[in-house]
Amino acid sequence: MAAALLANTLYSVGFVLEKRALTALPQISIREPVRLLGLVLRSPLWIGGSLSLAAGFGAQLAVYRTLPIAAAQGIFVSGLVLLVLLSARLLGEETTGRERYALGAILLALLMVVLSLKEDGSGADHVSRSAPYQLILLVCVPSLAAGVWLYGSAERRTRHRHRMPTTGVEYGVAVGLLYGVSSLAIKGVSNYLSSSYLSSSGFGGAILELLRSPYPYLLLFTGAFGLVMSQAALQRCRASLIVPVCTTVTCLYTAVLGTLSFGESLPSDPLRLALRLAGTVLAVAVLLSMPKHDPAPQPPIGAKELTPP
């Protein structure tokens, strides 16, 4: 639990620092990844944010070694509160009433998941240590393709001159799919670094087995594409909205498909099972109801409307 809260803090701080750095940079685009990397790597503030995210990745590894994948994702959602507070304080971003209600509903979904973690008479939830590679690839490859396609579609629509300003929901869903795959890969890597696996295979044997698995290569792909896609989206949209959407998609993806892929059992107690499923359904409903466009800017008070002669 402490590692999950630490990961939340590091991730929230990292995203806010990167957003702060990106607002001071020229316009970046996924069509020019080399230029994008060159710009961000010259920003000390952006590098600080990236280091914070990397430290959050390390804390996330520790979480996956001790908690079931669905339970861990429920706790990670709590970082949305800190993110919104930091965005308002350091970035000057304001959320609408509808968005605040959505955030409150997400927190309620988190509470349901956390309450489902309480042990009953059957003992604690099972933490799986392995998954068939074929199943992991069957789940991850189409998800990566869908994420890249959705991001490209959002890019094409935003280039229309008269289109309303986007809130970033589509970008958040696309990047969330990539980070969902990344979370499954992190879960797989954490299994090879568990104490039981290291004691039976040794450190060298565990590293060799890890390199034979798809997990490090999924991490490389999602890391490279996720970096470029997320930075371009983060520069254009509010961090207080795009990051919660991305986080919600990542958590739902990892909790549902991760639980199935790694064969982790759901709670046996009917009440705990209902809480976990209801929390998931509520989070999906909130995601679908979020506004897709920002309201059009209002003219200044006292400005006269221009009419043709």
HUFENCOR-V314756 format. One record per residue. N is the residue number from 1. PHI is phi in whole degrees, -180 to 180 (none if undefined). OMEGA is omega in whole degrees, -180 to 180 (none if undefined). NEAR is the number of other ideal C-beta (glycine too) atoms within 8 Angstrom. Layout:
# HUFENCOR-V314756
n-><N N>
phi-><PHI PHI>
omega-><OMEGA OMEGA>
near-><NEAR NEAR>
This chain:
# HUFENCOR-V314756
n-><1 2 3 4 5 6 7 8 9 10 11 12 13 14 15 16 17 18 19 20 21 22 23 24 25 26 27 28 29 30 31 32 33 34 35 36 37 38 39 40 41 42 43 44 45 46 47 48 49 50 51 52 53 54 55 56 57 58 59 60 61 62 63 64 65 66 67 68 69 70 71 72 73 74 75 76 77 78 79 80 81 82 83 84 85 86 87 88 89 90 91 92 93 94 95 96 97 98 99 100 101 102 103 104 105 106 107 108 109 110 111 112 113 114 115 116 117 118 119 120 121 122 123 124 125 126 127 128 129 130 131 132 133 134 135 136 137 138 139 140 141 142 143 144 145 146 147 148 149 150 151 152 153 154 155 156 157 158 159 160 161 162 163 164 165 166 167 168 169 170 171 172 173 174 175 176 177 178 179 180 181 182 183 184 185 186 187 188 189 190 191 192 193 194 195 196 197 198 199 200 201 202 203 204 205 206 207 208 209 210 211 212 213 214 215 216 217 218 219 220 221 222 223 224 225 226 227 228 229 230 231 232 233 234 235 236 237 238 239 240 241 242 243 244 245 246 247 248 249 250 251 252 253 254 255 256 257 258 259 260 261 262 263 264 265 266 267 268 269 270 271 272 273 274 275 276 277 278 279 280 281 282 283 284 285 286 287 288 289 290 291 292 293 294 295 296 297 298 299 300 301 302 303 304 305 306 307 308 309>
phi-><none -63 -65 -66 -66 -64 -60 -58 -63 -65 -65 -63 -62 -62 -64 -66 -65 -65 -62 -61 -70 -68 -65 -93 -98 -63 -58 -114 -145 -70 -74 -126 -64 -67 -63 -59 -65 -63 -69 -71 -73 -93 -105 -60 -66 -66 -62 -61 -63 -65 -65 -65 -65 -64 -66 -64 -61 -63 -66 -65 -59 -64 -65 -67 -80 -123 -122 -60 -65 -68 -66 -62 -65 -61 -72 -62 -65 -62 -66 -64 -63 -63 -62 -64 -63 -67 -64 -69 -77 -99 -111 71 -85 -112 -97 -78 -60 -64 -69 -68 -64 -64 -63 -62 -67 -65 -65 -65 -62 -61 -60 -61 -67 -63 -65 -74 -82 -63 -71 -111 -67 -83 101 -77 -62 -81 -103 -77 -117 -156 -154 -62 -60 -61 -68 -60 -67 -63 -81 -81 -62 -62 -66 -64 -63 -66 -64 -65 -64 -64 -64 -62 -64 -64 -63 -66 -71 -72 -80 -69 -63 -100 -79 -64 -60 -84 -79 101 -60 -65 -61 -62 -65 -62 -67 -62 -64 -64 -72 -64 -62 -61 -65 -64 -66 -63 -60 -64 -64 -62 -64 -72 -100 -70 -63 -67 -71 -66 -69 -87 -108 80 -64 -64 -65 -65 -66 -63 -64 -64 -68 -83 -92 -79 -64 -64 -78 -65 -64 -63 -66 -68 -67 -69 -70 -63 -63 -64 -67 -69 -70 -64 -69 -66 -70 -89 -120 -71 -64 -68 -115 -68 -70 -59 -64 -60 -65 -64 -63 -61 -65 -64 -59 -70 -67 -80 -74 -66 -61 -69 -67 -90 66 -84 -77 -80 -57 -81 -73 -59 -67 -64 -65 -64 -62 -68 -69 -66 -62 -66 -63 -63 -63 -63 -62 -63 -60 -70 -92 -69 -65 -93 -133 -76 -64 -64 -61 -86 -67 -58 -63 93 -73 -90 -75 -81 -124 -68 -66>
omega-><179 179 179 178 176 178 178 -179 -179 179 -179 178 -179 180 -179 178 178 179 179 179 -176 179 -180 -178 174 180 179 -176 177 178 179 -175 -179 178 180 -179 179 -180 -175 -179 175 -179 178 -180 178 178 177 177 179 177 177 177 178 177 175 176 178 178 179 177 -180 -179 -177 178 -173 -178 171 -172 179 180 -180 -179 178 180 -179 -179 -179 179 -180 -180 -180 -180 -179 179 179 179 179 -176 -172 -177 -179 -180 179 177 178 178 179 180 177 175 179 178 178 179 177 178 176 176 177 -179 178 -179 -180 178 179 -180 -177 -177 172 -177 -178 179 -176 175 -179 177 -176 -179 -177 176 178 -178 -179 179 179 180 179 179 -169 -174 177 179 178 179 180 180 180 180 -179 179 178 178 178 178 -179 -179 -179 179 176 -171 -172 179 179 180 -179 176 -180 -179 -179 176 -179 178 -179 180 178 177 179 -180 173 175 178 179 176 178 177 177 179 179 -179 178 180 -180 178 -177 -180 -180 180 -180 -179 -176 -174 -177 -179 179 179 179 179 178 179 -180 177 -180 179 -170 -179 -178 172 178 179 -178 -179 178 -178 -178 180 179 -178 -177 -176 -179 177 180 -178 179 -174 -171 179 177 -178 178 -175 -180 175 178 179 -179 -180 179 179 -179 180 180 -176 -178 -176 -176 177 178 179 -176 -177 175 179 -175 173 179 180 179 -177 -179 179 178 179 179 -177 -180 179 177 179 -180 179 179 178 -179 179 -180 -179 -176 -177 -180 -178 -177 171 177 179 -180 -179 177 179 179 179 179 -179 178 -180 178 179 -180 none>
near-><5 5 11 15 10 10 15 14 11 13 13 12 11 14 14 15 13 16 13 12 13 13 8 7 10 4 4 13 8 10 4 8 8 6 9 14 10 8 11 14 8 5 11 5 11 13 9 9 16 10 9 13 13 8 9 15 10 8 13 15 12 10 14 12 9 7 12 11 16 15 12 13 16 18 16 14 16 12 13 13 9 11 16 12 8 12 14 12 6 8 14 5 9 5 10 8 5 8 12 9 8 11 13 8 12 15 12 10 16 13 9 14 18 9 9 14 11 6 5 9 3 5 5 4 10 7 9 11 7 5 10 5 8 6 9 15 9 8 11 13 8 8 14 14 8 9 14 11 8 12 15 8 9 12 9 7 10 9 5 6 3 3 8 6 7 16 13 13 13 13 16 17 13 15 16 16 15 16 13 15 15 13 15 16 15 13 13 13 13 12 11 13 10 10 5 7 12 11 6 6 8 7 6 6 8 13 9 8 10 11 7 5 10 11 12 11 7 14 12 8 9 14 9 8 11 12 9 12 14 10 13 12 15 14 12 9 13 10 14 13 15 16 13 14 15 15 13 14 15 13 13 14 15 15 12 10 11 16 12 7 11 11 7 13 7 8 10 8 8 5 6 14 12 8 12 15 8 10 16 13 8 13 15 9 9 13 12 6 6 13 9 7 8 8 6 6 4 5 5 5 3 4 6 4 5 4 4 3 2>
